[in-house]
Structures are given as structure tokens and as C-alpha cells.
Amino acid sequence: MSDGFRRPTWRQSVSVLAVLATTACAGSGSPTSPALMNAAAGSTAIAGSSATAPQTGTSAIVLEPTSDGGFGFEAGELNGVSGRFVKLEGTITGYNFEPGECMPGSDPFAGLSCVLFGDGPGMFKRAHAGNTAFTTCNCTVDGIGGPDDSFILKISYPPATPPNYPDGFTKFTFQDGTGALATLRGQGTLNFTDLSVNFSYHFAGRP
């Protein structure tokens, strides 16, 4: 495709709502265990707000069957870089690509594929150590965006050392949007306490 994505080939989504909290590794060498996990069949995408800017939104992380027979996030490539594709449903809908390596097999904690951070079986080894990650979301936001449009999520993970979750949050900001998403601005949080993903956003220059 013209956008460089090699997306998951499995399209029969089980659509499991799995807002997943994991401890973030300060480095990519040591595996981390899941903090909390909730999975319920039959997730429903949540429509974005139609109010004037700034707007608020929420999305869900969706686990899917993977092409290697596992269950979790699909491995793939973006512009020749290996990583994983995380499916999002809700105000943000699409696939979010994070660079790294999906280790073969299923993880020993939850039996998932390429979900939990670490370098053990079935885990996801991040391409870059540290508490900041940059991911590429080929997504729509409240229905805005085309097949080739994308934006970057700058993610700030909590440190893996105590206290594990200062304020209970992983924070992220939107940046470097393309096409119809070029003026997207905003930020959000993943709350490890109640597993909610919430964010505020607006399109610069729009009423």
C-alpha cells in the first residue's frame, strides 16, 4: 500500500474489549508482568463527541486472533520497520503501530501474543528502551481521516520501579498528523486504576 503499512492479515475480528494495563519497562531487557487485565466479549465502538472544540473521546484496545494462531496483537512492518499493530475502536479507530519485536509463542502470564512488554516468549520487545515511545496511528478521529492519513502518539510510560504508577497514568500527546489529521492537537491518559483511556482533542483552526 502507498502508506507503507503491512497490516494484520486476519480480518475476522473477535472484537474483544481489552483495555490492558501493563507495567512499562525502563529498558527492554527484563519482562514486566501485567498489572490488571479485563476482557469482555463484544466490544462496542464509542462515538466521538460532536461538540465544539475542545472535544473529549475514549477508545478501547481490541485483542484479535493473530496469524500465527495466537491471540493478542499482530506482528507486522511499517516502512520496513518491524513492530506490532494495536487495534483501536472508539473515537480513535484504526491500527496503532509500535516499533519492536514480537517474540514467538504466548506469554507465561496471560497466554497472549505480543501484548506484554519484555523479551520472553510471546512478549513484545520494544525497539527503544526508556519511558518514552513514538507510535504511528493509521486511524480516524471521530470519523475524520482517510486511508493514508496518520498521526504520531508520543507516549510517556510510568517507570517500572516503585512507585509503579505515579498518579496511575500513562500519558500521550498527538503530533505530526498528515492529510485530514494535519491539524489534530490534544493529549490523553490511560488510567491504571479503572483502565479507562480518555483524551481531549481539537483540530486547530476549526470552530
Buried (B, 14 or more C-beta within 10 A) or exposed (E): EEBBBBBBEEEEBEBBBBBBBBBBBBEBEEBBEBBEBEBEEEBEBBEBBEEEBEBBBBBBBBBBBBEBEBBBBBBBBBEEEBBBBBBBBBBBBBBBBBBBBBBEBBBBBBEBBBBBBBBBEBBBBBBEEBBEBBBBBBBBBBEBBEEBBBBBBBBBBBBBEEEBBEEBBBBBBBBBBBBBBEEBBBBBBBBBEEBEBBBBBBBEEEE
